[in-house]
Amino acid sequence: MVQPIFQPLVSPSILPPSSACPLHFLPPHNNGFHPIIMASTPQSLKHGTPQCCAVSPCNQNNTVLLNDWPQFLQFSIGSHDYMLAKAIHGSLIKSGCEGDMFVDNNLMNLYSKFSNMGDAQRIFDEMPVRSIVTWTTLMKGYLKNGDVGSVFCVARDMCMAGEKFNEHTCSVVLQACRSPEDRVFGEQVHAFVVKNGLQENVVVATSLVSMYCRSGQLGCGEKVFGGISVKDAQCINYMILEYGKEGLGDKALWIFVDMLQSGLKPSDYTFTNLISVCDSSVGLYVGKQLHGLAVKYGFMCKTSLGNAVITMYGQHGKVKEAERVFGELDERSLISWSALLSVFVKNGHSNKAFEIFLNMLQVGVPLDSGCFSTVLDGCSEWNNLKFGIQIHGLAIKLGHVSDVNSGTSLVDLYANCGSLQSARVIFDRLPNKTIASFNAILVGYQNSKIRDDEEDPMGFFSKVRFNGVKPDCVTFSRLLCLSANQACLVTGKSLHAYTIKVGLEDDTAVGNAVITMYAKCGTVQDAYQIFSSMNRDFVTWNAIISAYALHGEGNNVLLLFEEMKEQGFAPDEITMLAVLQACSTQVCGKLGRAGNLSKAIDIISKCPYPESPLLWRTFVNVCKLCSDLQCGMWASRKLLDLAPNEASSYILVSNMYAEGGMLEEAAKIRTAMNDLKLFKETGSSWIEIDNEHSDSGGWICQ
């Protein structure tokens, strides 16, 4: 049960005593100070007008120190000189100033800045007179050091002492409400704010907006924001930030427009938040306008803003613009380098990504786990295991290999490059295993043949699940893909049932994987049943069209193809390939007998992807089946130009020449394939019989 902060109608005797609060059980510190706990009740506290030691010194000696000690304290905080701070405190004690409220408040603030809450609490407990500033300073110290429980405890003690909150106290308590579970405290403070007429205070209102947004109640935050009659730039900046987090770029822009119309001047922080939301939902055009406006205001000298602009251009594929902004930065932080590195990786510029990473090493940029994760993702994307191994060694040397981000990227690298055993070794050594690292392992299972000495992916999944790792939509998509490739209908059905149990059956990506699984396991009717009851995207349409194409049901493929276009989904090359494959027999029979394969060429030339190797490979196969060698020779040249490194294309062309009696040409194609060191993996067919798998070679597996 949550203990309320405010209880004006309840006797203090029924509330937990002050000594019961967790903040009073602090361990002793090695610096010699020990927290002295004194029972605090409303009667024991003395409230009065504070006396400032600098104004009315307790001792006429050390005049310079007594007059300038606040400046010395600030200097010690700014220079992080803890020994100087202790020396000043000792001099104040020697001068007889300890016990003065103004002095003690500053000393509490001093120790909290050095994360020494034990001494701050000791000073608070020994103060004969306390003010609102005293209580708020102590709470602010605990907040700074992440002890929100003690913040709430001090707040309750403050109420029991009869001390009334002011706007700063309310703001500190609201900032301590960092999770949805703390919202009840925030709501109590909100009620107090309304009761005491503080809702128009922009500092308090901004803290209320922040509290509700952190609690997942953006709508409540919007209502508080809308009720502020006079907003300042900080309040508006925060609302822009929260809209950005929720992907509501349009609302963030409207607030910005209102800000300009009201005469408030935006800051670099305003532009940083706005440009950060200029993703696909807002668009590149708006991002460019904001960039230009930031230049006009003279804010592009700010490194944080430059980093946001670099990231924005990278998200829209504008690599040159991102490079230019990076080159114009006056100061470059690790985030700046990492942002440009990420731009190169995500846009496929492998050489530039490796080059900038090497530049970071030469310049001496301190690398973090995020930087290693980005460059390792690039190595995985481009299957560059050689460079990835070198990065792995550097990560070990710098102590980043155990980090969850770097570790997951390493798992993904080895799994994606076909080294499943290495991926498993890294995964097993991760101190904190996440579902992302397990999903990366599944890529290795998808790309590799499972050896006899390797664990079955479903058994591995069960082991990870029992260890507390919860699967997500990516997990099920990849496991269903594995089941589909192995024609495991029983396993596929079990996974389908599990997605329903955990509430992921409505996820579109999972539904698409279920459709493909049922189709490859031979039950296309079940695939269509899933299709007819789910939210669809263009991948869903491709999945069901490919399912019927796989089973040779050309008429259904054409019907679904027309329905897809009527629903407003544009076909892509996968759609066209599925349609052509489904209709290849009909095209071969009708157009081949009529000697009119030119119509098939028209189909390819008029489709949105006339340069697709998949389409031309299908057409060459049609020519081979129709024995139209002349058209096939022309199409094969086109195919090999488009796919010079695909072994299957060379084998198809060679077989076409061989079946046409052109054995010399077939041999030339095979020789060219061998010279390029291209090899085609031997295929096999799978079927499941009584929970056992049998391939075309007769091998049986449980």
C-alpha positions in Angstrom: 0.0 0.0 0.0 1.3 3.4 -1.0 1.9 5.8 1.9 0.4 9.2 1.0 2.5 12.3 1.4 -0.3 14.7 2.4 -2.7 13.7 5.3 -4.1 17.0 6.6 -7.1 15.2 8.2 -5.2 12.4 9.8 -3.4 12.5 13.1 0.4 12.3 12.8 0.5 9.6 15.4 -0.9 7.0 13.0 1.7 7.8 10.3 5.1 6.1 10.3 7.5 7.9 12.7 10.3 9.8 11.2 12.8 7.3 12.3 11.0 4.6 10.3 11.9 6.2 7.0 14.6 4.4 5.0 16.7 7.6 4.8 17.5 7.4 8.5 19.3 4.0 8.1 22.3 5.3 6.2 25.7 3.5 6.7 28.6 5.4 8.3 31.1 7.0 6.0 34.8 6.5 5.9 35.4 10.3 6.1 34.6 10.4 9.8 31.1 11.7 9.7 28.3 9.5 10.9 24.6 10.3 10.5 23.1 11.2 13.9 19.4 10.4 14.0 17.3 12.7 16.1 13.6 12.2 16.6 11.8 14.8 14.6 8.3 15.9 15.7 6.5 19.1 15.0 7.1 20.2 18.7 10.8 19.6 18.6 11.5 21.8 15.6 12.2 25.5 16.1 11.1 27.8 13.3 12.5 31.3 13.2 14.1 33.9 11.1 17.5 32.5 9.8 20.6 34.5 10.6 23.3 34.6 8.0 26.8 34.1 9.3 28.3 36.2 6.5 26.2 39.2 7.7 26.5 38.6 11.5 29.7 36.7 12.0 30.0 34.6 15.1 33.6 35.5 15.5 35.5 38.5 14.2 38.5 36.4 13.2 38.9 35.0 9.7 37.0 38.0 8.3 37.9 37.1 4.7 36.6 33.6 5.0 33.5 34.6 6.8 32.7 37.2 4.1 33.6 35.0 1.1 32.9 31.4 2.2 29.8 31.1 -0.2 32.1 31.8 -3.1 34.7 29.4 -1.9 32.0 26.7 -1.6 30.8 27.3 -5.1 34.4 27.1 -6.3 35.0 23.8 -4.6 31.8 22.4 -6.3 32.8 23.7 -9.7 36.3 22.4 -9.4 35.2 19.1 -7.8 37.7 19.7 -5.0 36.2 17.8 -2.1 39.2 18.4 0.2 38.7 22.2 -0.2 35.1 21.8 0.6 35.9 19.9 3.8 38.5 22.5 4.8 35.9 25.3 4.4 33.5 23.3 6.5 36.1 22.9 9.2 36.9 26.6 9.2 33.2 27.4 9.6 32.9 25.1 12.6 36.1 26.6 14.1 34.5 30.1 13.7 31.4 29.0 15.5 29.1 29.4 12.5 27.8 25.8 12.4 24.1 25.8 13.4 23.4 29.0 11.4 20.5 28.1 9.0 22.0 29.8 6.0 25.4 28.1 6.5 23.9 24.7 7.1 21.6 24.9 4.0 24.7 25.7 1.9 26.7 22.8 3.5 23.8 20.4 2.9 23.8 21.5 -0.8 27.6 21.1 -0.8 27.7 17.5 0.4 24.8 16.5 -1.8 26.7 17.8 -4.9 29.6 15.5 -3.8 27.1 12.6 -3.4 27.7 12.4 0.3 24.2 12.3 1.6 25.3 10.9 4.9 26.9 14.2 5.9 24.1 16.1 4.4 21.6 14.2 6.5 23.7 14.7 9.6 23.7 18.4 9.2 20.0 18.4 8.6 19.3 16.3 11.7 21.4 18.6 13.9 19.9 21.9 12.7 18.0 23.7 15.5 16.0 25.7 13.0 14.8 24.6 9.6 13.0 26.4 6.8 11.3 25.4 3.5 14.7 25.8 1.8 16.2 23.4 4.3 13.7 20.6 3.6 13.8 21.2 -0.2 17.6 21.2 -0.3 17.7 17.8 1.4 15.1 16.4 -0.9 16.9 17.8 -3.9 20.1 16.1 -2.8 18.4 12.7 -2.5 16.9 13.3 -5.9 20.2 14.1 -7.5 21.7 10.9 -6.1 18.8 8.8 -7.4 17.2 7.9 -3.9 13.6 8.8 -4.7 12.3 6.7 -1.8 14.1 9.1 0.6 12.7 12.1 -1.3 9.1 10.8 -0.5 10.1 10.0 3.1 11.5 13.5 3.7 8.4 15.0 2.1 6.2 13.1 4.6 8.4 14.3 7.5 8.0 17.8 6.2 4.2 17.6 6.3 4.3 16.1 9.8 6.5 19.0 10.9 3.8 21.4 9.8 6.0 22.9 7.0 4.1 23.9 3.9 5.4 23.1 0.4 6.3 25.9 -2.0 6.6 25.7 -5.8 10.2 24.5 -5.6 9.3 21.7 -3.1 6.5 20.6 -5.4 8.8 20.5 -8.4 11.4 18.3 -6.6 8.8 15.8 -5.4 7.3 15.6 -8.9 10.7 15.0 -10.4 11.1 12.1 -8.0 8.0 10.4 -9.5 10.0 8.5 -12.2 7.8 5.5 -12.8 4.1 4.7 -13.3 4.1 3.2 -9.7 5.0 6.7 -8.4 2.1 8.4 -10.1 0.0 8.3 -6.9 2.5 10.6 -5.2 2.5 12.9 -8.2 -1.3 13.0 -8.2 -1.3 14.0 -4.5 1.1 16.8 -5.2 -1.1 17.9 -8.2 -4.1 18.1 -5.8 -2.0 20.2 -3.4 -1.0 22.5 -6.3 -4.6 23.1 -7.4 -5.7 23.6 -3.8 -3.1 26.2 -3.1 -3.3 28.0 -6.5 0.1 27.0 -7.8 -1.2 25.5 -11.1 -0.3 28.7 -13.0 3.3 28.6 -11.8 5.2 27.5 -15.0 7.9 25.6 -13.1 5.4 23.5 -11.2 3.2 23.0 -14.3 6.2 21.9 -16.3 7.1 19.4 -13.6 3.5 18.1 -13.6 3.7 17.6 -17.4 6.9 15.7 -17.0 5.5 13.5 -14.2 2.5 12.5 -16.2 4.5 11.8 -19.4 7.0 9.6 -17.5 4.0 7.7 -16.0 2.7 7.0 -19.5 -0.1 9.5 -19.2 0.6 11.8 -22.1 -3.1 12.9 -22.3 -3.0 14.1 -18.7 0.3 15.9 -19.5 -1.4 17.6 -22.5 -4.3 18.8 -20.3 -1.9 20.4 -17.8 0.1 22.0 -20.6 -3.0 23.3 -22.2 -4.1 24.9 -18.9 -1.0 27.0 -18.5 -1.9 30.6 -19.6 1.7 31.9 -19.8 4.2 29.3 -21.0 7.9 29.8 -21.1 10.5 28.3 -23.5 11.5 25.6 -21.2 7.9 24.3 -20.8 7.4 24.3 -24.6 10.7 22.6 -25.1 9.7 19.8 -22.8 6.4 19.3 -24.5 8.1 19.1 -27.9 10.5 16.5 -26.4 7.6 14.4 -25.1 5.8 14.5 -28.4 9.0 13.4 -30.1 9.3 10.4 -27.8 5.8 9.3 -28.7 6.4 9.8 -32.5 3.9 12.7 -32.6 6.0 15.0 -34.8 3.1 16.9 -36.2 2.0 18.0 -32.7 5.5 19.0 -31.8 5.7 21.2 -34.9 2.4 22.9 -34.1 3.6 23.8 -30.6 6.8 25.2 -32.2 4.7 27.4 -34.6 2.6 28.6 -31.6 5.8 29.4 -29.8 7.1 31.6 -32.7 3.7 33.4 -33.0 3.6 34.2 -29.3 7.0 36.0 -29.5 9.0 33.5 -27.5 12.5 32.9 -28.8 13.5 29.3 -29.4 16.8 27.9 -28.1 19.2 25.4 -29.6 17.5 22.8 -27.3 14.2 23.6 -29.1 15.7 22.9 -32.5 17.5 19.8 -31.3 14.2 18.3 -30.1 12.4 19.3 -33.2 14.9 18.0 -35.7 15.1 14.7 -33.8 11.4 14.0 -34.6 11.9 14.7 -38.4 11.7 11.1 -39.3 9.6 9.5 -42.0 6.4 10.7 -40.3 7.4 14.4 -40.6 9.7 14.3 -43.6 12.9 15.6 -45.0 11.4 18.8 -46.3 10.5 20.0 -42.8 13.8 18.9 -41.5 15.6 21.1 -44.0 13.5 24.0 -43.1 14.3 23.6 -39.5 18.0 23.3 -40.3 17.8 26.6 -42.2 16.0 28.3 -39.4 18.6 27.0 -36.9 21.3 28.5 -39.1 19.4 31.8 -39.2 19.2 31.9 -35.4 22.9 31.2 -35.1 22.6 27.9 -33.2 24.5 25.5 -35.5 27.6 26.1 -33.5 26.0 23.9 -30.8 27.4 20.4 -31.0 24.2 18.7 -29.8 22.2 20.4 -32.5 24.7 19.5 -35.2 24.5 15.8 -34.0 20.7 15.9 -34.4 21.0 17.3 -37.9 23.5 14.7 -38.9 21.2 11.9 -37.7 18.2 13.5 -39.4 19.9 13.6 -42.8 21.2 10.0 -42.3 17.6 8.7 -41.7 16.6 10.1 -45.0 19.6 8.8 -46.9 21.3 12.1 -47.4 24.8 11.0 -46.7 26.6 14.0 -48.3 24.6 16.5 -46.3 25.3 14.6 -43.1 29.1 14.7 -44.0 28.9 18.4 -44.7 27.3 19.2 -41.3 29.9 17.0 -39.5 32.7 18.9 -41.3 31.3 22.3 -40.2 31.1 21.4 -36.5 33.3 23.6 -34.3 33.6 20.8 -31.7 33.0 17.1 -32.3 32.0 14.9 -29.4 31.9 11.1 -29.4 28.2 11.4 -30.2 29.1 13.4 -33.4 31.5 10.7 -34.6 29.1 7.9 -33.7 26.2 9.7 -35.5 28.2 10.0 -38.8 29.4 6.4 -38.4 25.8 5.3 -38.0 24.8 7.2 -41.1 27.4 5.4 -43.2 26.4 2.0 -41.8 22.7 2.4 -42.3 23.1 3.7 -45.8 25.5 1.0 -47.0 28.7 3.0 -47.2 31.0 0.3 -45.8 34.3 1.8 -46.9 33.5 5.2 -45.4 32.2 3.6 -42.2 35.5 1.7 -41.7 37.5 4.8 -42.7 35.8 7.0 -40.1 36.2 4.3 -37.4 39.9 4.2 -38.1 40.0 8.0 -38.0 38.4 7.9 -34.5 41.2 5.7 -33.3 43.8 7.9 -34.8 42.3 11.1 -33.3 42.0 9.5 -30.0 38.2 9.6 -29.6 37.2 7.6 -26.5 35.1 4.8 -27.8 32.0 3.5 -26.0 29.9 0.4 -26.3 27.5 2.2 -28.6 30.2 3.0 -31.1 31.5 -0.6 -31.1 27.9 -1.8 -31.6 27.4 0.4 -34.6 30.6 -0.7 -36.4 30.0 -4.3 -35.6 26.5 -4.0 -37.1 28.2 -2.7 -40.2 30.5 -5.7 -40.3 27.5 -8.0 -40.0 25.5 -6.2 -42.7 28.4 -6.6 -45.2 29.5 -10.0 -44.0 33.0 -8.7 -43.3 34.0 -11.2 -40.7 37.7 -10.4 -41.0 37.3 -6.8 -40.0 34.7 -7.8 -37.4 37.2 -10.1 -35.7 39.6 -7.2 -35.4 36.9 -5.0 -33.9 36.1 -7.9 -31.5 39.7 -7.9 -30.3 39.7 -4.2 -29.8 36.5 -4.4 -27.8 38.0 -7.0 -25.5 41.1 -4.8 -25.0 39.0 -1.8 -24.1 36.6 -3.8 -21.9 33.4 -3.4 -23.9 32.8 -7.0 -24.9 30.6 -7.8 -21.8 28.3 -4.8 -22.5 24.9 -6.0 -23.6 24.9 -3.8 -26.8 28.4 -4.8 -27.9 27.7 -8.4 -27.0 24.5 -8.6 -29.0 26.2 -7.0 -32.0 29.0 -9.6 -31.7 26.5 -12.4 -31.6 24.7 -11.0 -34.6 28.1 -10.6 -36.5 29.1 -14.3 -36.1 25.6 -15.6 -36.6 25.1 -13.6 -39.8 28.5 -14.6 -41.1 27.7 -18.3 -40.6 29.8 -18.9 -37.5 27.0 -20.3 -35.3 29.4 -21.9 -32.8 31.3 -18.6 -32.1 27.9 -16.8 -31.8 26.8 -19.4 -29.1 30.1 -19.0 -27.2 29.7 -15.2 -27.0 26.0 -15.5 -26.1 26.7 -18.0 -23.3 29.3 -15.6 -21.9 27.0 -12.6 -21.8 26.4 -11.6 -18.2 23.0 -10.1 -19.1 21.2 -12.0 -21.8 18.3 -10.2 -23.5 15.8 -11.2 -26.1 17.7 -9.2 -28.7 20.8 -11.3 -28.2 18.7 -14.5 -28.5 17.1 -13.2 -31.7 20.6 -12.6 -33.1 21.4 -16.3 -32.5 18.3 -17.3 -34.5 19.8 -15.6 -37.5 22.7 -18.0 -37.3 20.2 -20.9 -37.2 18.5 -19.5 -40.3 21.7 -19.1 -42.3 23.5 -22.3 -41.2 22.9 -26.0 -41.4 22.4 -27.4 -37.9 25.1 -30.0 -37.2 24.6 -33.1 -35.1 26.6 -31.6 -32.2 24.6 -28.4 -32.1 21.5 -27.7 -30.0 18.1 -27.7 -31.7 16.8 -24.1 -31.9 13.5 -25.0 -30.2 15.4 -26.6 -27.3 17.6 -23.6 -27.1 14.5 -21.4 -27.1 12.9 -23.3 -24.2 16.1 -23.1 -22.2 16.3 -19.3 -22.7 12.6 -18.8 -21.9 12.8 -20.7 -18.7 15.7 -18.4 -17.7 13.3 -15.5 -17.7 13.9 -14.1 -21.2 10.5 -13.2 -22.7 10.1 -13.7 -26.5 8.9 -10.8 -28.7 7.5 -10.5 -32.2 11.0 -10.9 -33.8 11.6 -14.1 -31.9 8.4 -15.7 -33.2 9.0 -14.4 -36.7 12.4 -16.1 -36.9 11.3 -19.3 -35.2 8.4 -19.6 -37.5 10.7 -19.1 -40.4 12.9 -21.9 -39.2 9.8 -24.2 -38.9 8.8 -23.3 -42.4 12.2 -24.0 -43.9 12.2 -27.4 -42.2 8.5 -28.1 -43.0 7.8 -28.7 -39.2 4.1 -28.3 -39.1 3.7 -29.6 -35.5 6.4 -27.1 -34.3 4.9 -24.3 -36.4 1.4 -24.9 -34.9 2.9 -24.9 -31.4 4.6 -21.6 -32.1 1.3 -20.2 -33.5 -0.5 -21.2 -30.4 2.2 -19.7 -28.2 1.9 -16.3 -30.0 -1.8 -16.4 -29.2 -1.1 -17.2 -25.5 1.3 -14.2 -25.1 -0.9 -11.8 -27.1 1.2 -11.4 -30.2 -1.3 -12.9 -32.7 -2.3 -9.4 -33.9 1.2 -8.4 -34.7 1.5 -8.1 -38.5 5.1 -9.4 -38.7 4.1 -12.5 -36.7 1.0 -13.0 -38.9 3.1 -12.8 -42.0 5.5 -15.5 -40.7 2.5 -17.7 -39.8 1.2 -17.5 -43.3 4.5 -18.5 -44.8 4.9 -21.3 -42.3 1.5 -22.9 -43.1 2.2 -22.5 -46.9 5.6 -24.2 -46.8 4.2 -26.9 -44.6 1.5 -27.7 -47.2 -1.6 -26.3 -45.6 -2.4 -23.2 -47.8 -6.0 -23.2 -46.5 -4.8 -22.4 -43.0 -2.5 -19.7 -44.5 -5.5 -18.1 -46.1 -7.5 -18.3 -42.9 -4.8 -16.3 -41.1 -4.6 -13.9 -43.9 -8.3 -13.2 -44.0 -8.4 -12.3 -40.2 -5.4 -10.1 -39.8 -4.3 -6.5 -40.4 -2.4 -6.5 -43.7 0.6 -4.7 -45.1 2.2 -5.3 -48.5 4.3 -8.1 -47.0 1.1 -9.8 -46.0 -0.1 -9.7 -49.6 3.2 -11.0 -50.9 3.1 -13.8 -48.4 -0.3 -15.1 -49.4 0.3 -14.6 -53.1 3.6 -16.5 -52.8 1.8 -19.2 -50.8 -0.6 -19.9 -53.6 2.2 -19.6 -56.2 4.2 -22.2 -54.3 1.2 -24.6 -54.7 0.7 -23.8 -58.4 -2.7 -22.2 -57.9 -2.4 -19.6 -60.7 -6.0 -18.5 -60.7 -6.0 -17.7 -57.0 -2.7 -15.9 -57.4 -4.2 -13.6 -60.1 -7.4 -13.0 -58.1 -5.3 -12.0 -55.1 -3.1 -9.9 -57.2 -6.0 -7.9 -58.5 -7.5 -7.5 -55.0 -4.1 -6.3 -53.7 -4.1 -3.5 -56.3 -7.7 -2.6 -55.5 -6.8 -2.3 -51.8 -4.2 0.3 -52.7 -1.1 -1.8 -52.2 1.6 -1.3 -54.9 3.2 -4.6 -56.1 6.9 -5.0 -55.8 9.4 -7.3 -57.4 8.5 -10.1 -55.0 4.9 -9.8 -56.0 5.7 -9.9 -59.7 8.0 -12.9 -59.3 5.3 -14.8 -57.4 2.7 -14.0 -60.1 5.1 -14.9 -62.9 6.1 -18.2 -61.2 2.5 -19.1 -60.7 1.6 -18.4 -64.3 4.9 -19.7 -65.8 3.2 -23.0 -66.9 0.3 -21.2 -68.5 2.6 -18.7 -70.2 4.8 -21.5 -71.4 1.9 -23.5 -72.8 0.0 -20.6 -74.4 2.7 -18.2 -75.5 5.2 -21.0 -76.4 2.8 -22.8 -78.7 1.8 -19.5 -80.3 5.5 -18.6 -80.7 4.8 -15.3 -78.9 7.1 -15.0 -76.0 7.4 -11.3 -76.8 4.3 -10.7 -74.7 6.1 -12.1 -71.7 8.9 -9.6 -72.4 6.3 -6.8 -72.4 5.1 -8.0 -69.0 8.7 -7.6 -67.6 9.5 -4.3 -69.3 6.2 -2.7 -68.1 6.5 -3.8 -64.5 8.0 -1.5 -61.8 11.1 -3.7 -61.6 12.4 -4.4 -65.1 16.0 -4.9 -63.9 15.1 -7.6 -61.4 17.3 -10.7 -61.7 14.5 -12.8 -60.2 12.1 -11.8 -63.1 14.7 -12.5 -65.8 15.6 -15.8 -64.2 12.0 -16.8 -64.3 11.8 -15.8 -68.0 14.9 -17.8 -68.9 13.3 -20.8 -67.3 10.2 -20.2 -69.4 12.3 -20.0 -72.5 14.0 -23.3 -71.6 10.7 -25.1 -71.0 9.3 -23.8 -74.3 12.5 -24.7 -76.1 12.8 -21.2 -77.5 16.6 -21.1 -77.6 17.0 -17.9 -79.5 14.9 -15.9 -77.0 16.5 -17.8 -74.2 20.1 -16.8 -75.3 19.1 -13.1 -75.4 17.4 -13.3 -72.0 20.4 -15.3 -70.5 22.8 -12.5 -71.5 20.6 -10.0 -69.8 20.4 -12.3 -66.7 24.1 -12.8 -66.3 24.7 -9.0 -66.7 22.3 -8.3 -63.8 23.5 -11.2 -61.6 27.1 -12.0 -62.4 27.8 -13.5 -59.0 24.8 -15.8 -58.6 25.6 -19.5 -59.2 22.0 -20.5 -59.8 21.8 -18.1 -62.8 24.8 -19.8 -64.5 23.5 -23.3 -63.8 20.1 -22.3 -65.3 21.7 -20.9 -68.5 24.1 -23.9 -68.8 21.2 -26.3 -68.5 19.2 -24.4 -71.2 22.1 -24.6 -73.6 22.6 -28.3 -72.8 19.0 -29.2 -73.4 19.1 -27.2 -76.7 22.1 -29.3 -77.9 24.6 -26.4 -77.5 27.0 -28.4 -75.4 30.0 -26.2 -76.2 28.2 -23.1 -75.0 27.0 -25.0 -71.9 30.6 -25.9 -71.1 31.7 -22.3 -71.5 29.1 -21.2 -69.0 30.3 -23.9 -66.5 33.9 -22.8 -67.0 33.0 -19.2 -66.4 31.2 -20.2 -63.2 34.3 -22.2 -62.0 36.6 -19.3 -62.8 34.5 -17.0 -60.6 34.6 -19.7 -57.9 30.8 -19.8 -57.7 29.2 -22.9 -56.2 25.6 -23.9 -55.8 24.6 -25.7 -52.6 22.9 -29.0 -53.2 19.2 -28.7 -52.6 17.0 -31.1 -50.7 13.3 -31.6 -50.1 11.7 -32.1 -46.7 8.5 -33.6 -45.5 7.2 -34.3 -42.0 5.7 -37.7 -41.3 4.5 -38.6 -37.8 6.6 -35.8 -36.2 9.7 -37.1 -38.1 11.5 -35.3 -40.9 12.6 -37.1 -44.1 14.6 -35.5 -46.9 15.1 -36.6 -50.5 18.1 -38.6 -49.4 16.2 -40.6 -46.8 17.8 -39.1 -43.7 15.5 -39.2 -40.7 15.6 -36.7 -37.7 13.5 -36.5 -34.6 
